[in-house]
Amino acid sequence: GHTLIALHSLTRGINKLEANTDSMAADLDANWEVLAEPIQTVMRRYGVEQPYEKLKALTRGQRIDQVGMQAFIDTLDLPDAVKAMLREMTPASYIGNAAEQARNI
């Protein structure tokens, strides 16, 4: 009895929820440091010295925007094609291993 009422109430409440996509997009665009993970991985793959430390120095105590992140990428000793691929990434386009994690739920 009470469980069924609670379940119906919960379902009605969940159905009223809406994602604020504009707010989510703005949050992503304001947080370019989320790209530190894939950039660090690529830096390691190409043998760049101290990738973690370089990214930490870039992001410590400050927000990084698109211009700042792309300027950092340009300083890296990486093939031009790899730099171009990294410059094309955005916080909104990078999903990391989210698809794999979702499959494992």
C-alpha positions as CSV (number, residue, x, y, z in Angstrom):
1,G,0.0,0.0,0.0
2,H,2.3,2.7,1.2
3,T,5.2,1.5,-1.0
4,L,3.0,1.8,-4.1
5,I,1.8,5.3,-3.2
6,A,5.5,6.3,-2.6
7,L,6.5,4.8,-5.9
8,H,3.8,6.6,-7.8
9,S,4.7,9.9,-6.1
10,L,8.4,9.3,-6.9
11,T,7.6,8.6,-10.5
12,R,5.5,11.8,-10.8
13,G,8.3,13.8,-9.3
14,I,11.0,12.4,-11.6
15,N,8.8,13.0,-14.7
16,K,8.8,16.7,-13.8
17,L,12.6,17.0,-13.9
18,E,14.2,18.7,-16.9
19,A,17.8,19.0,-17.7
20,N,19.0,22.6,-18.0
21,T,21.1,22.0,-21.1
22,D,22.1,25.7,-21.4
23,S,23.5,25.7,-17.9
24,M,25.3,22.4,-18.4
25,A,26.8,23.7,-21.7
26,A,28.0,26.9,-19.9
27,D,29.5,24.8,-17.0
28,L,31.4,22.7,-19.5
29,D,32.6,25.8,-21.5
30,A,33.9,27.4,-18.3
31,N,36.0,24.3,-17.3
32,W,38.5,23.6,-20.0
33,E,40.7,21.9,-17.4
34,V,38.6,18.8,-17.8
35,L,40.7,18.2,-21.0
36,A,43.8,17.8,-18.8
37,E,43.2,14.1,-18.6
38,P,43.3,13.3,-22.3
39,I,46.1,15.8,-22.9
40,Q,48.2,14.2,-20.2
41,T,47.5,10.8,-21.7
42,V,48.7,11.9,-25.1
43,M,51.7,13.6,-23.6
44,R,52.7,10.3,-21.9
45,R,52.1,8.4,-25.1
46,Y,54.6,10.6,-26.9
47,G,57.2,10.6,-24.1
48,V,56.7,14.3,-23.0
49,E,58.6,14.8,-19.7
50,Q,56.6,15.5,-16.6
51,P,53.1,15.8,-18.2
52,Y,51.3,15.9,-14.9
53,E,53.5,18.6,-13.5
54,K,53.2,20.7,-16.6
55,L,49.4,20.6,-16.6
56,K,49.3,21.2,-12.8
57,A,51.4,24.3,-13.4
58,L,49.1,25.5,-16.1
59,T,45.9,25.0,-14.1
60,R,47.0,25.8,-10.5
61,G,44.9,28.5,-9.0
62,Q,43.3,29.7,-12.2
63,R,40.6,28.9,-14.7
64,I,41.8,27.9,-18.1
65,D,39.8,28.9,-21.2
66,Q,39.9,27.7,-24.8
67,V,42.7,30.2,-25.7
68,G,44.8,29.2,-22.8
69,M,44.5,25.5,-23.3
70,Q,45.2,25.7,-27.0
71,A,48.2,27.9,-26.4
72,F,49.5,25.3,-24.0
73,I,48.9,22.5,-26.6
74,D,50.9,24.6,-29.1
75,T,54.0,24.6,-26.8
76,L,54.1,20.8,-26.6
77,D,56.7,18.7,-28.4
78,L,54.1,16.7,-30.3
79,P,53.5,15.9,-34.0
80,D,51.4,18.7,-35.7
81,A,48.6,16.2,-36.5
82,V,48.3,15.3,-32.8
83,K,48.3,18.9,-31.7
84,A,45.5,19.6,-34.2
85,M,43.5,16.7,-32.8
86,L,43.9,18.0,-29.3
87,R,43.0,21.6,-30.3
88,E,39.7,20.3,-31.8
89,M,38.6,18.8,-28.4
90,T,36.3,20.7,-26.2
91,P,35.0,20.0,-22.8
92,A,31.6,19.2,-24.4
93,S,33.0,16.8,-26.9
94,Y,35.4,14.9,-24.6
95,I,33.7,11.8,-23.1
96,G,36.7,9.8,-22.0
97,N,35.7,6.3,-21.2
98,A,32.1,7.2,-20.3
99,A,30.7,4.8,-22.8
100,E,32.7,1.9,-21.4
101,Q,31.7,2.8,-17.8
102,A,28.0,3.0,-18.9
103,R,28.2,-0.5,-20.4
104,N,29.6,-1.8,-17.1
105,I,26.7,-0.6,-15.0
